[in-house]
Amino acid sequence: MTGDWFAVVSGWAVDTALYTGALIAAVLVLRRPVARVFGARTAYALWLLPLMRFVLPPIVLPAWMRPAEVSGSALTVDPASLPVVADTSVAEPLVTFAMVMNAAIAVWLVGAVLFLGWRIACYRAMTRHLTDGAWPVGDAGSIRLVETPAVSAPVAFGVRRRVIALPPGFMASEDVAARDFAIAHEIAHHRGQDLIANLAAQPLLALHWFNPLAWIGWRAMRRDQEAACDARVMAGRTSEDRARYGEVIAACSREQSTAPRLMLAAPMAGFREIGPVLGEKAIVHRLRSLGMNTTTRRHRTGLLLVGTAGLAALSATASVSYAEAEPSAVGTTDVPASSVAEAADAAKIHMIVKDGEGGDFEWHSDGEELPPEEQARIEAELKRAEAEIERAGAEIERAHAEHERAMEKVERVHKMKVLALTDVPEVEEKVSADGKVRTVRIFRHAEGGERAMVREMVIDEGRIERDAIQGAIRGIEKARAALAGDASLSAVVRSEVLAELDGELEELRAELAGN
């Protein structure tokens, strides 16, 4: 029993780790192109794919859908005809490859459990660190605002008890606009369920505790989370608000003193380092995403495409097994041999039909007629046997009817699954000759196979891109000015960040000139 349990758990762990690792790699490749086309919130939604595959239960198909197994060769060999050969077999080794693999998997799973316990302990220690000595300064609905010397920039944390920790004196800040933007950012983290997403990702990260790709994915997810939160805060805002918000991001990004303790929180300063990860600096990633003023239609189109791709990916990576073939419900009813039949066979008793079907019977033993009471007893035994046979026949018919009903139900479920898979919306996109106007049409397939258009969207790429690029340029210019005058940064870090921002400005201005 213990071996079967370990085999099931290890099989699930290996299968899930392989497929979730492949999905993490796919999201790392797709996140930046998706962010450029459909916005930061759509790129953040991509991280649902590995998590959904992690919680996806195995799909158990009916036994009748199992592929037929190829039978072995029918060739038989008589062992007696084989020549006698001396026993040269090698003794089985004490440590087999299967034993080594099982031990490695056991160490891996124990490490995952220990890692998850460590992360939970760190999260609890972080909440205690942030709440000890804190004093309340206000409420935003069900979210408590506190000030504490444990932080130097606003931080959102807590799931059941949602809290925003602020530095001492933050509510009395003279820059009211910057203060409100920072608090709005942390409120957006809570209302966007980002803290729940961070906690939900921990079991998946524990399964990949040894995998560097998963840790890169964790950092990339946190970056996309911050960019998506910025997009939620700035939705519908003016270009001036975006530029001012960019200054707040640049100012808060300098606060790194509490970052190592906030592994599962959501600080306004972002996720730990300013240094490069996955190709660009964190502050540049956020400012670039801030300049992308994605329209609602494009955002919804991106979510629709991500959902469609997610269904396809989950279907392709799902663990499929087949139910064991159940023994037939139609059993054989054993009709015990009648003692009369045994006696009749022993005494050579013969039955003669007098009146054909349904007529009377006469019993003889070696040509002599049996006594009436003996004949009556034998006839009673035969009638009882006939009743048993009729009852068995009724059981067979009932079981056959139940089998037919079960097969009809399986067929209906199969048709529903096929219909669900074929009812995936189809998106068609056409681009004008100058590449500036995009027409997106969404179709659905009716039950009869006909394709019907349910929505059409026309997107003027030129105008949207120009406005987004201009907003990004203004935001990066103001952020650059704030960083250039920041004396707290070292000369090396300041020059590196300013050079990165100058490169972004040149690229955006060239792109604006091309439009």
C-alpha positions in Angstrom: 0.0 0.0 0.0 2.9 2.4 0.9 4.6 1.7 -2.4 1.5 2.3 -4.4 0.9 5.7 -2.6 4.5 6.8 -3.3 4.2 5.8 -6.9 1.1 7.9 -7.4 2.6 10.9 -5.6 5.9 10.7 -7.4 4.3 10.2 -10.8 2.1 13.3 -10.3 5.0 15.4 -9.1 7.3 14.5 -12.0 4.5 15.0 -14.6 3.4 18.3 -13.1 6.9 19.6 -12.7 7.8 18.9 -16.4 4.6 20.5 -17.8 4.6 23.5 -15.5 8.3 24.1 -16.2 7.5 24.1 -19.9 4.7 26.6 -19.4 6.9 28.9 -17.3 9.5 28.9 -20.1 6.7 29.7 -22.6 5.4 32.6 -20.6 9.0 34.0 -20.2 9.2 34.0 -24.0 5.8 35.5 -24.6 5.4 38.1 -21.8 7.3 41.0 -23.4 5.7 40.7 -26.9 2.2 40.3 -25.3 2.9 43.4 -23.1 3.9 45.5 -26.1 0.7 44.5 -28.1 -2.0 44.0 -25.5 -0.7 45.8 -22.4 0.9 44.9 -19.0 -2.3 43.4 -17.5 -2.6 40.9 -20.3 1.1 39.9 -19.9 0.5 39.4 -16.1 -2.5 37.2 -16.9 -0.1 34.8 -18.7 1.2 33.6 -15.3 -2.1 31.9 -14.6 -1.2 29.2 -17.1 1.5 27.4 -15.0 -0.7 27.8 -11.9 -3.8 26.4 -13.6 -1.7 23.4 -14.8 -0.4 22.9 -11.3 -3.9 22.5 -9.8 -5.3 20.7 -12.9 -6.4 17.2 -11.7 -5.7 14.2 -13.8 -8.3 13.4 -16.4 -9.6 9.9 -16.1 -11.2 8.6 -19.3 -13.6 5.6 -19.5 -11.9 2.2 -19.9 -13.4 1.7 -23.3 -11.4 4.7 -24.7 -8.1 3.1 -23.8 -6.0 2.4 -27.0 -5.8 -1.2 -27.9 -2.6 -2.9 -26.8 -0.6 -4.9 -29.3 -0.6 -8.5 -28.3 2.7 -10.4 -28.1 3.9 -13.0 -30.5 1.8 -16.2 -30.6 4.9 -18.3 -31.1 5.3 -20.9 -28.3 8.4 -22.9 -27.6 8.5 -26.2 -25.8 10.9 -25.8 -22.9 11.8 -29.4 -23.2 13.1 -28.8 -26.7 15.6 -26.1 -25.7 19.2 -27.1 -25.2 20.5 -27.2 -21.6 22.7 -24.2 -21.0 24.8 -23.5 -17.9 23.5 -20.8 -15.6 25.6 -17.7 -16.4 23.2 -15.1 -15.0 24.7 -12.2 -13.1 23.5 -11.6 -9.6 21.1 -8.6 -9.2 23.0 -5.6 -7.9 22.2 -4.4 -4.4 21.4 -0.8 -5.6 19.4 -0.6 -8.7 18.6 2.4 -10.9 15.0 2.4 -9.8 16.1 2.6 -6.1 18.3 5.6 -6.9 15.5 7.4 -8.8 13.0 6.7 -6.0 15.5 8.1 -3.4 16.1 11.2 -5.5 12.4 11.8 -5.9 11.9 11.3 -2.2 14.6 13.9 -1.4 13.0 16.3 -3.9 9.6 16.0 -2.4 10.9 16.4 1.2 12.8 19.5 0.0 9.6 20.9 -1.5 7.7 20.4 1.8 10.5 22.0 3.8 10.8 24.9 1.4 7.0 25.6 1.6 7.2 25.5 5.4 10.1 27.9 5.3 8.3 30.3 3.0 5.2 30.3 5.3 7.4 30.9 8.3 9.1 33.8 6.6 5.7 35.3 5.6 4.5 35.2 9.2 7.8 36.7 10.5 7.4 39.5 7.9 3.8 40.3 9.0 4.9 40.4 12.7 7.9 42.6 11.7 5.6 45.1 9.9 2.9 45.2 12.5 4.9 45.4 15.7 5.0 49.0 16.8 2.7 50.2 14.0 0.0 52.7 14.7 -3.2 53.2 12.6 -3.6 56.3 10.5 -6.8 55.5 8.5 -8.9 53.0 6.5 -9.7 52.5 2.9 -12.8 50.3 3.0 -11.7 47.1 4.6 -8.0 47.9 4.2 -6.2 49.3 7.3 -3.5 52.0 6.8 -0.7 52.0 9.4 2.5 53.9 9.8 5.6 52.0 11.1 9.4 52.6 11.2 9.9 49.1 9.7 9.3 50.4 6.1 10.8 53.3 4.1 8.2 53.1 1.3 4.5 52.0 1.1 4.0 48.3 1.3 0.8 46.2 0.9 0.6 42.9 2.8 -2.0 40.5 4.3 -4.7 38.4 2.9 -7.3 37.9 5.6 -6.4 41.2 7.3 -5.4 43.5 4.5 -2.9 46.2 5.6 -0.9 49.0 3.9 2.2 49.9 5.9 3.5 53.5 5.4 6.7 55.2 6.6 6.4 57.4 9.7 4.9 60.8 8.8 3.8 59.7 5.3 0.2 60.8 5.7 1.4 64.3 6.7 3.5 64.6 3.5 3.3 68.0 1.7 3.3 66.3 -1.7 -0.4 65.2 -1.5 -0.5 64.0 -5.2 2.5 61.7 -4.7 1.1 60.4 -1.5 -2.3 59.6 -3.0 -0.7 57.9 -6.0 1.4 55.7 -3.8 -1.6 54.7 -1.6 -3.7 54.1 -4.7 -1.0 51.8 -6.0 -1.1 49.7 -2.8 -4.9 49.6 -2.7 -4.8 48.4 -6.3 -2.6 45.5 -5.2 -5.2 44.5 -2.6 -8.2 44.9 -4.9 -6.4 43.1 -7.7 -5.8 40.1 -5.4 -2.0 40.3 -6.0 -1.2 39.2 -2.5 -3.3 36.1 -3.0 -1.5 35.4 -6.3 1.8 35.6 -4.5 0.7 33.1 -1.9 -0.9 30.8 -4.4 2.4 30.6 -6.4 4.3 29.3 -3.4 3.3 25.6 -3.7 4.3 25.7 -7.4 7.6 27.4 -6.5 8.2 24.8 -3.8 7.7 22.0 -6.4 10.5 23.8 -8.4 12.7 24.7 -5.5 15.8 23.3 -7.3 14.9 24.8 -10.7 16.6 28.1 -11.7 14.0 28.7 -14.4 11.2 28.8 -11.8 13.1 31.4 -9.8 13.6 33.5 -12.9 9.9 33.1 -13.6 9.0 34.2 -10.0 11.0 37.4 -10.4 9.5 38.1 -13.9 6.0 37.5 -12.5 6.6 40.0 -9.7 7.8 42.6 -12.3 4.7 42.0 -14.5 2.5 42.2 -11.3 3.9 45.7 -10.6 3.5 46.8 -14.2 -0.1 45.5 -14.2 -0.8 47.3 -10.9 0.5 50.5 -12.4 -1.8 50.0 -15.4 -4.8 49.6 -13.2 -4.0 52.7 -11.3 -3.5 54.8 -14.4 -6.4 53.4 -16.4 -8.3 56.5 -17.8 -5.8 59.0 -16.5 -4.3 61.9 -18.5 -0.7 62.0 -19.8 0.2 64.5 -17.1 -1.0 62.1 -14.4 1.1 59.4 -16.0 4.2 61.6 -16.0 3.7 62.5 -12.3 3.1 58.9 -11.4 6.4 58.0 -13.2 8.2 60.4 -10.9 6.6 58.7 -7.8 7.8 55.3 -9.1 11.3 56.6 -9.7 11.4 58.1 -6.2 10.1 55.0 -4.5 12.4 52.7 -6.4 15.4 54.1 -4.5 14.1 52.7 -1.3 15.6 49.2 -1.1 16.4 48.8 2.6 13.4 46.6 3.5 13.3 44.6 0.2 14.9 41.4 1.5 12.2 40.9 4.1 9.2 41.5 1.8 9.3 38.4 -0.3 5.5 37.9 -0.4 4.4 41.6 0.1 3.8 44.2 -2.6 6.0 47.2 -2.1 5.6 50.4 -4.1 9.3 50.2 -4.8 8.8 47.0 -6.7 10.5 43.7 -6.4 13.9 44.0 -4.8 16.6 45.1 -7.2 17.0 47.8 -9.8 19.6 45.7 -11.5 19.0 43.9 -14.8 16.9 40.8 -14.9 15.6 39.3 -18.2 17.0 42.0 -20.4 16.2 45.4 -18.8 16.2 47.2 -15.5 13.1 47.0 -13.3 12.5 50.8 -13.3 12.8 50.9 -17.1 10.4 48.0 -17.4 7.8 49.8 -15.3 8.2 53.1 -17.0 8.0 51.5 -20.4 4.8 49.7 -19.4 3.4 52.9 -18.0 3.7 54.6 -21.3 1.6 51.9 -23.0 -1.9 53.3 -22.7 -3.7 50.2 -24.0 -7.3 50.5 -25.0 -10.0 48.5 -23.3 -10.8 46.7 -26.5 -7.3 45.6 -27.1 -7.0 44.5 -23.5 -10.1 42.3 -23.8 -8.9 40.9 -27.1 -5.6 40.0 -25.5 -7.4 38.3 -22.6 -9.5 36.4 -25.0 -6.5 35.2 -26.9 -4.7 34.3 -23.7 -7.7 32.3 -22.5 -8.0 30.4 -25.8 -4.3 29.6 -25.8 -4.5 28.6 -22.1 -7.3 26.1 -22.9 -5.2 24.6 -25.7 -2.1 24.5 -23.5 -3.9 22.9 -20.6 -5.6 20.3 -22.9 -2.3 19.4 -24.5 -0.4 19.1 -21.1 -3.2 17.4 -19.0 -2.4 14.1 -17.4 -4.7 11.5 -19.0 -5.3 8.1 -17.5 -7.9 5.4 -18.1 -10.3 3.8 -15.7 -9.9 0.2 -14.9 -12.3 -2.1 -16.8 -15.0 -3.0 -14.4 -16.2 -6.6 -14.3 -19.3 -7.1 -16.3 -22.4 -6.6 -14.3 -23.9 -9.6 -16.1 -22.8 -12.5 -14.0 -23.5 -16.2 -14.6 -26.2 -17.6 -12.4 -25.1 -21.0 -11.3 -28.0 -23.3 -11.3 -27.0 -26.2 -9.0 -27.4 -29.6 -10.4 -30.6 -31.1 -9.1 -30.4 -34.0 -6.9 -33.2 -35.5 -8.9 -31.1 -35.1 -12.1 -28.2 -36.9 -10.5 -30.5 -39.6 -9.3 -32.1 -39.9 -12.7 -28.7 -40.2 -14.4 -27.7 -42.8 -11.8 -30.9 -44.8 -12.2 -31.1 -44.2 -16.0 -34.5 -42.5 -15.7 -36.0 -41.4 -19.0 -38.6 -38.7 -19.7 -41.1 -39.2 -22.5 -43.2 -36.3 -23.8 -46.7 -37.5 -24.4 -48.6 -34.5 -25.8 -45.8 -32.5 -27.4 -44.9 -29.0 -26.2 -46.5 -28.2 -22.9 -48.0 -31.7 -22.5 -47.7 -34.3 -19.8 -44.6 -36.3 -19.0 -44.1 -39.9 -18.1 -41.0 -41.1 -16.2 -39.5 -44.5 -16.6 -36.5 -46.3 -15.1 -35.1 -48.9 -17.4 -38.5 -49.2 -19.1 -40.4 -49.3 -15.8 -42.8 -46.5 -14.9 -41.8 -44.6 -11.7 -44.3 -44.2 -8.9 -46.5 -41.1 -9.1 -45.0 -39.5 -6.0 -41.5 -39.9 -7.5 -42.6 -38.3 -10.7 -44.3 -35.4 -8.9 -41.0 -34.8 -6.9 -38.9 -34.8 -10.1 -41.3 -32.5 -11.9 -41.2 -30.0 -9.0 -37.4 -30.0 -9.1 -37.5 -29.3 -12.8 -39.9 -26.5 -12.5 -37.8 -24.9 -9.8 -34.7 -25.2 -12.1 -36.7 -23.6 -14.9 -37.7 -20.8 -12.6 -34.0 -20.2 -11.7 -33.1 -20.1 -15.4 -35.9 -17.6 -16.1 -34.7 -15.4 -13.2 -31.2 -15.5 -14.5 -32.4 -14.5 -18.0 -34.3 -11.6 -16.5 -31.1 -10.5 -14.6 -29.2 -10.7 -17.9 -31.8 -8.5 -19.7 -31.8 -6.0 -16.9 -28.0 -5.7 -16.8 -28.0 -5.4 -20.6 -30.5 -2.5 -20.4 -28.3 -0.8 -17.7 -25.3 -1.2 -19.9 -27.1 0.4 -22.8 -28.1 3.4 -20.6 -24.6 3.8 -19.4 -23.2 3.8 -22.9 -25.7 6.4 -24.0 -24.7 8.6 -21.0 -21.0 8.2 -21.9 -21.8 9.1 -25.5 -23.6 12.2 -24.5 -20.7 13.3 -22.3 -18.3 12.7 -25.1 -20.4 14.8 -27.5 -20.6 17.6 -24.9 -16.8 17.5 -24.6 -16.3 17.6 -28.3 -18.8 20.5 -28.6 -17.0 22.4 -25.8 -13.7 22.0 -27.6 -15.1 23.1 -30.9 -16.9 26.1 -29.5 -13.7 28.0 -29.0 -14.0 31.5 -30.5 -11.9 32.2 -33.5 -10.2 35.6 -33.9 -9.4 37.1 -37.3 -7.3 40.2 -37.7 -6.8 42.3 -40.9 -4.3 45.1 -41.3 -4.7 48.0 -43.7 -2.1 48.6 -46.4 -0.3 51.2 -44.4 -0.3 49.0 -41.3 -2.1 51.7 -39.2 -5.6 50.4 -38.9 -6.4 46.9 -37.6 -9.8 45.3 -37.9 -10.4 42.4 -35.4 -13.3 40.1 -35.9 -14.4 37.4 -33.5 -16.3 34.4 -34.8 -18.0 31.4 -33.2 -18.9 28.1 -34.8 -22.6 27.2 -34.6 -23.6 23.6 -33.9 -24.2 23.0 -37.5 -20.6 24.0 -38.4 -21.4 27.4 -39.7 -19.2 30.4 -38.7 -20.9 33.5 -37.4 -19.3 36.8 -36.5 -20.2 38.0 -33.0 -18.0 41.1 -32.7 -15.9 43.5 -34.9 -13.3 46.0 -33.5 -11.5 48.7 -35.5 -8.2 49.9 -33.9 -6.3 52.9 -35.1 -2.8 51.9 -34.3 -1.2 55.1 -35.4 -3.1 57.4 -33.1 -2.8 55.0 -30.1 0.9 54.4 -30.6 1.7 58.1 -30.9 -0.2 59.0 -27.7 1.4 56.1 -25.9 4.9 57.0 -27.1 4.4 60.7 -26.2 3.2 59.8 -22.7 6.1 57.4 -22.2 8.6 60.1 -23.3 7.2 62.6 -20.8 7.2 60.1 -18.0 10.7 58.9 -18.6 12.0 62.5 -19.0 10.6 63.5 -15.6 11.8 60.3 -14.0 15.3 60.9 -15.5 15.3 64.4 -14.0 14.4 63.1 -10.6 17.1 60.4 -10.7 19.7 62.8 -12.0 19.3 65.0 -9.0 19.2 62.2 -6.5 22.4 62.5 -4.4 21.6 59.3 -2.5 22.5 57.2 -5.5 26.1 56.3 -6.2 27.7 57.8 -9.3 28.0 54.4 -10.9 24.4 53.4 -10.3 23.1 56.9 -11.3 25.1 56.9 -14.6 24.0 53.3 -15.4 20.4 54.1 -14.8 20.5 57.4 -16.7 22.3 55.7 -19.7 19.5 53.1 -19.8 16.8 55.8 -19.7 18.6 57.8 -22.4 18.7 54.8 -24.6 15.0 54.3 -24.1 14.3 58.0 -24.9 16.2 57.7 -28.1 14.4 54.6 -29.1 11.0 56.1 -28.3 11.7 59.4 -30.2 12.9 57.5 -33.2 9.7 55.4 -33.1 7.6 58.5 -32.8 9.4 60.1 -35.8 8.6 57.0 -37.8 4.9 57.3 -37.0 
